[in-house]
Amino acid sequence: MAFDEQLAERIRIILNRSSVPFEEKKMMGGLCFMVDDKMLAGIVRNELMARVGPDLYEPALQRTGAKEMNFTGRSMKGFVFVDAEGIDMDADLEQWIQDCLAYNPEAKSSKKK
């Protein structure tokens, strides 16, 4: 499954501008951005997958273009999908990435130790 390369480049620019060390991993049919061995955000097709955490989950769902993330038939609290309408403007995408970065220190690591 392909993912939006232009969106990936926009996210790279935001993370580099924020001086955040990150890794990229192809997974779940898309691309994930990892910070401190934790999933920060990703791209599935042309949508942003934002890991905003449980505290911002409900408010995030009220934002333009956001919907619950549902891979397995049930929503994953703390994760939302954001369509093109919600990330079209650079300032909107940057806010989503900043929200993900704010939650990242609290997130559980996905790295097996």
VENZILIN-V365870 format. One record per run of one state. SS is the DSSP state (H for helix, E for strand, C for the rest). FROM is the first residue (numbers start at 0). LEN is the number of residues. If there is no record, write none. Layout:
# VENZILIN-V365870
[[SS | FROM | LEN] [SS | FROM | LEN]]
This chain:
# VENZILIN-V365870
[[C | 0 | 2] [E | 2 | 1] [C | 3 | 1] [H | 4 | 13] [C | 17 | 5] [E | 22 | 5] [C | 27 | 2] [E | 29 | 6] [C | 35 | 2] [E | 37 | 8] [C | 45 | 1] [E | 46 | 5] [C | 51 | 2] [H | 53 | 8] [C | 61 | 4] [E | 65 | 5] [C | 70 | 4] [E | 74 | 8] [C | 82 | 1] [H | 83 | 4] [C | 87 | 2] [H | 89 | 15] [C | 104 | 9]]
